[in-house]
Amino acid sequence: MAAIALIAGFILYYAVTRILKSDIENSLIKFSEQGAATVSEYVHGRLSEVRSMAENSIIRDTSLPIEQRLDELRAQLKLDRYRRLSIADLEGNAVSTDGMTLNVFDREYFQNALNGRPSVSDPIESRADGSVVIVFASPIYNSGKVSGV
């Protein structure tokens, strides 16, 4: 009788363990899918904002002084979503809202935007301060042609 109870206990233990493992795996999958959806929404939202900034008539007007164009971007910094915003010319010479200047011509996100494709970088090391950043880039059009990023 004790042997039967022991065997039944092992079977019950195995069945419960299998059910719990399956429930945990399903919960982890759901959690991962929800996390991925949240990240995707965030990325698409930021990319949409960057596209809108690039469509701003002041940003697009290359005849205006760079400081006037940067002032327009500085207003966006108040949203507290960005560390800095920059405008780059076709050679990749970028000037940022905090006064930094650097060249980003070799960066993949810049090349994508230069070719008319808004882009989100993988996490990369910032040339401005060495921190790890994700860069959102959009082409700036003037008269139907890419005039900057």
Sequence and secondary structure as in RCSB ss.txt:
>XXXX:A:sequence
MAAIALIAGFILYYAVTRILKSDIENSLIKFSEQGAATVSEYVHGRLSEVRSMAENSIIRDTSLPIEQRLDELRA
QLKLDRYRRLSIADLEGNAVSTDGMTLNVFDREYFQNALNGRPSVSDPIESRADGSVVIVFASPIYNSGKVSGV
>XXXX:A:secstr
 HHHHHHHHHHHHHHHHHHHHHHHHHHHHHHHHHHHHHHHHHHHHHHHHHHHHHH HHHH TTS HHHHHHHHHH
HHTTS  S  EEE TT EEEETTS EEE TT HHHHHHHTT  EE  SEE TTTS EE  EE  EEETTEEEE 
